[in-house]
């Protein structure tokens, strides 16, 4: 019996469909399409190459809550040439089970003491990237953080809506897309939850840049890297961007900008 659609499976289906339409036929040894040329596979193409029925793959793209084995899903990700990050994202969406409920509203006192003790810009975010704690160095880097309404104190929301933060990012186009790809990869099945979906829908309704970037379906797991900011007094300053997960508060991330030598 075919199960009804679920939000997480709908996200899975949309993602697979987008990657299918952008796949290269030549890379898979398929002839050019009469109208589309090299770009894009049909559902039947994917099903045949992955060794599954066309009906089953169609149901998967339609967001049906069907049984999906890891072996079969791996075959689909190989056909679509998904990256490791994208494959992990797909696997998470395909799993069955209750979506986690996020209830964190503030930073625990011991984590706030930790970031306060750090001399470089540091802050704490929830799974939906709400900023719930920060230190004086982060307020020096981004002074507006202390005056924002709590509802607006979300890192993804601010990257797309705050002109001051946008001015701080010399390569906003690249940085914003990277942030969004990381947010999507981390959110996974939580995208169907009320807090994550509220962040996304608020931005999609109010910010054309976000809506355009969101439709690209970028996926990228976080990695420590060099970051450059334009400070109002100091000019261009460089940091190493790190992030840690506290063992006793795994739904929070401590984000740190360590000054470059």
N, C-alpha and C positions, 0 to 999 in steps of 0.2 A: 504493500500500500504506500502510495506517495504521500509524504508528509507535507503539511503546509509550510509556507515560507517563514523564515525567521530572520530578524535583522542581521545577525552575524553571518548566516548563510547567504543573505542577499549581498552583503559586502564581499563575500568570497566570490560569488557568481559575477558580480560587476568587475572585480579585479581580474579574474581569469578571462572574461570576455574582452577587456581592454587589451590585455597582453596578447591574446589570440589575434586580435585585429591588427596589431602592430608587428607581429612575427614575420620573419623573412622566410619566404618559401624556398628560396635558393639554398639557404643554410640547412634546410631539412631535406634537400634533394627533390623538391617538388617543382613541377613546371610552373611557369608564369601563368597567372590568371588572365583570361581574355580581357577583362575590364580593369582589374585592380593591379595588374602587373605582378611585382614580387611581393607586395605588401599584403599581409593578412592570410589567415587560414580559415577554413570553414569549420564548423563544429564536427562535421564528419571527418575532416582531415585529422583533427586532434584525436578523435576517438579511435580512428584506425591506427595512428602512430603509437598511441598509448595502450592499445590492445583492450579497449573497453567498447561497450555498445554506444551507438550514437544517441540512443534514448537516454541512457544513464548520464552521459556527459551533458546532454541538453538540460536534464533535470538539475545537474550540479550548477550550471550557469544560471538557471532560473531561480536559484536560491532555495531549492527544496531541501528539507532536512532528511536526506537519504543517508544510508550507511556508506561511509567512506573509509576504506582501509588505507593504512600508511603506504603500503606497496603500490596500490593503484594511484594514490595521490602523487607519489614520487614519480611515477611514469608520466603523469600529466605535466608536472613541473619540469621534467627533462625535455619533453616535447616543446614546451613554451620557452625553454632556455632561461628559466628564472634564476636570479642570483641567489646566493645563500640566504641573504636577508629576506628576499621575497618568498623563498621556499619556506622559511621559518614562519613568516607571516601567514601564509596560506595554511600551513599545518595547524597553527593556533586557531584560525577561524573554522577549520574543519572539525575540530574536536567537539565532542558533545559534553554537556554539563552546564551547570548554572553559571551565569556570568557573575564575576565578583562584584560585590557591592562596596563602594567607596564611601566612607563616612568621615574621613579626616577633615577637620575644620581648622585646626591650628597646629603649630609646631610644638612638640613636647619640650618642656623646659630644659632638659639636658642637651637636646640638639641645638636649641637657641644659645645655650652657654658655649657650645662647641663653636658655632659660627662667630659668636662675639669674640672668642679668643683668637680667631684668625686675623692676621693683619692684611690679608688681600681680600678682594671682593668675593663674597660668598653668600649664597641664599639657599633656601629649602623649598622644593616644589612637591606637590602631590602628583598622583598619576595623571590627572587632567591638566597638569602644569599650572595650577594655582600657586602663586608665591605666598607662602604662609610664614616665612621668617627670613630675615636678612641681617647683615651686620653693617657697621658704620662705613666700612670701605666700599660696600656695594652702593650705599646711599651716596657716597662721594662720586662713584662712577655714574650712577643714574639717580639724580636727586629727586625725581618725581615719585619714586616708589613710595615714599612715606605719606604723600598727600593724595594718593589715588583712593577711590572707593574700593572696598574689598571685592566687589563684583567685577571690577575692571582689572584687578591685580592678578592677571593670568598672562604668563610669558608669551604664549602663542598669540593671544588677543593683542597684546601690546606691540609685538613685532609688526603686526599688520595695521594697527590703527593709531599708534602714537607717533606723531611727526618727530618728536625729540629722539625717540629711540631709533627711528628710521635714519635720522641724520647721524646717529652714532655709528652706524654700520656702513663703512665705505663701499662694500659690495652687497647692498641690500638684496638684490635679485638672487644672488647665489645663497646668501645666508638664510633668507626667508624660506627658500625651497628646501634647504638642508634641514632647517628646524621642522618644517612641516613633514618631511619624509621620516624624520626621527619620531615625531609625535605619532604619526600613523602606525609606524612599526611597533612602537611601545604600547599603543592603545589596544591594537588587535581586537579581541572580542569585546573589550570595554567600549568600543565605539558605539555599540548598540545600547549602552547604559545611559541613564538620564544626564549625568554630569558631562560626559564626553560629548554626547550628541548635542547638548545645549551649547557648548563652546563652538562646535563646528557650525551648527545652524545659525547661531548669532553672527558669526563671521561671514558665512555664505550669503546671508541676507543683507549685509551692510557693506561688504568690501569686495569690489570686483576683482582685485588682485588675488585675494584669497580664493574666491570661487574658481578663478582660472587655474591657479596652482593646485587646488584640491582635485580638479578633474584630471590632472596628470597622473594621479595615483602613485606618486613617488614613495619608495620604501627604502629606508636606510637605518640600520642600527647605530647607536651612538658610538663614537670613538673619540678618545682624547686627541686634541688637535690645537694648532696655533689659531688664535683669534686676534683680530685687530679692531680697536675702537677709536672713534674720533671724540676726544674729550674736549669740553668747552674751554678749558684752561691749558691743558697739557698737550693738545694736538693729538697726533696718532700715537697710540700706546699698544703694546703687544702683550698678550697673555698666552699661557697654556690653559686650555679649557679641559677641566677634569670633572668627573661626577662619581660619587660614591653612594652606595645603598647601605644605610645602617642596618645591622643585623637584627636589632630589636624594633625596627620600624621600616619594614621592607616596602611599604607603600609610599615611602618618601625618598627623595633623592637630594643629596647635598651637592650643590653645584659650586665649583670653585674656579676662579680666574687667577692663576698663579703667574706673577710677573715674569716675563722673559728676562734673562740676564742681559 
